[in-house]
Amino acid sequence: MPGFEVFGAEERKHVNDVLESGILMRYGFDPMRNGHYKAQEFETQFAQKMGSDYCQLVSSGTAALTVALATAGIGAGDEVIMPTFTFVASFESIMAIGAVPVLVDIDDTLTLDPKAVEAAITSKTRCVMPVHMCGSMANLDALKAICDSNDLILLEDACQAVGGSYKGVMLGAYGDLGCFSFDFVKTITCGEGGGVITNNEQYAKRADQFQDHGHDHVGSDRGAEGHPFLGYNYRISELHAAVGLGQLEKFDQIINRQKEHYSIMREALSQVDGVNFRTVPEGGVENYSFLSFYMPTQQLAQEGHQKLGEAEVDACFYWYSNSWHYINGWEHLKNAKAMGGLNESIKAQLSTLANKDFSKSDHWMGRNISCLVKVGWTDDQVKERAATMQRVLQTQVNS
Ligand SMILES: *Cc1c(COP(=O)(O)O)cnc(C)c1O
């Protein structure tokens, strides 16, 4: 997954362009910029790559989610449905705008279970937020049908799945809004950064305003601009956008490498008795950033993961007991450990988490192992790795 493996002349050139002009901010200072608008350029290129009308670059993936939610008019007391398996940014962004995170089960896709989503809808629900974890996607047709019939916004978190697609549409471009992270460990990186894409002109305009204190960006005197809405500062710097532009030049190459490496490992693991791969919804194409599979039992997954580590197969994850990605590790959320006060609707919802039945999520998470696919491996390294994984896991299943 990590684009940082392939840093080189492309990133250096764009960063130097910015340093030579000395204008590290994306707005203003037109006469001094030497014609460089790196953030704008990234937005144009990325929107085109995603087949989307608009892109707004921001300071992180978490900021992208926050901006997207705000842009869609979601706010205090509104409920947003999100999965139990994700990154903490999902509930952080929802709570940042005063909305209420409602956690529901995942299914064999390792993403939102449409049936669980339907069951969680109340009169306060405004948005469904599928998270395309580890390079593959939720059943977007099913989720869209639910959103359409309940008048809800579909917001895709595609932070881990940039470059994947569903029925010919790039992930992130299918919903009303889509979000990406360009943090240091993502498929393409700005160092820190994030993006929101949409085909909705009004959302695009509001995203542009919200991420820059509500500035309407009309005219050429920043100090004299209007501020039609309250906003915040989620701007990206030109330096970060410049790194991202370098990465964009290598985007297709990165995805192709991931696919090659993924395919070699998948072929080897398909020989292991009882190992099954995560379900990819019909019409879906992964971005191949992870190879995720199920062991026959939870115990075999737990021990198999440990044995992979002992055999020096690095970067394989057993998320079930990992503190950042699964509800099992979110004591701070379950105990509503904010540094200050939280609004009553958020507190009331969080207090239900400790006793909720997430056994359906546990069923899939408990048996899942996900292995990161790196870009920099040589062909021999991947083949050796695949053979080791196959041997270790087959021995484990036989034990
Ligand atoms: C990385 C990530 C985020 C947040 O991105 P940051 O840029 O680190 O803030 C959000 N959601 C998912 C699924 C992620 O993997």
The ligand as an SDF file (V2000), in Angstrom:
LIG
                    3D

 15 15  0  0  0  0  0  0  0  0999 V2000
   -6.1670    6.5150    7.1690 C   0  0  0  0  0  0  0  0  0  0  0  0
   -7.6450    6.4350    7.2880 C   0  0  0  0  0  0  0  0  0  0  0  0
   -8.4330    7.5280    7.6530 C   0  0  0  0  0  0  0  0  0  0  0  0
   -7.8830    8.8350    8.1240 C   0  0  0  0  0  0  0  0  0  0  0  0
   -6.9220    9.3910    7.3930 O   0  0  0  0  0  0  0  0  0  0  0  0
   -5.8100   10.3730    8.0250 P   0  0  0  0  0  0  0  0  0  0  0  0
   -5.2620   11.0190    6.8140 O   0  0  0  0  0  0  0  0  0  0  0  0
   -4.7920    9.5130    8.7230 O   0  0  0  0  0  0  0  0  0  0  0  0
   -6.5040   11.3150    8.9280 O   0  0  0  0  0  0  0  0  0  0  0  0
   -9.8160    7.3820    7.6430 C   0  0  0  0  0  0  0  0  0  0  0  0
  -10.3890    6.2190    7.3400 N   0  0  0  0  0  0  0  0  0  0  0  0
   -9.6670    5.1290    7.0100 C   0  0  0  0  0  0  0  0  0  0  0  0
  -10.3610    3.8670    6.6450 C   0  0  0  0  0  0  0  0  0  0  0  0
   -8.2770    5.1960    7.0070 C   0  0  0  0  0  0  0  0  0  0  0  0
   -7.5590    4.0980    6.7260 O   0  0  0  0  0  0  0  0  0  0  0  0
  1  2  1  0
  2  3  1  0
  2 14  2  0
  3  4  1  0
  3 10  2  0
  4  5  1  0
  5  6  1  0
  6  7  2  0
  6  8  1  0
  6  9  1  0
 10 11  1  0
 11 12  2  0
 12 13  1  0
 12 14  1  0
 14 15  1  0
M  END
$$$$
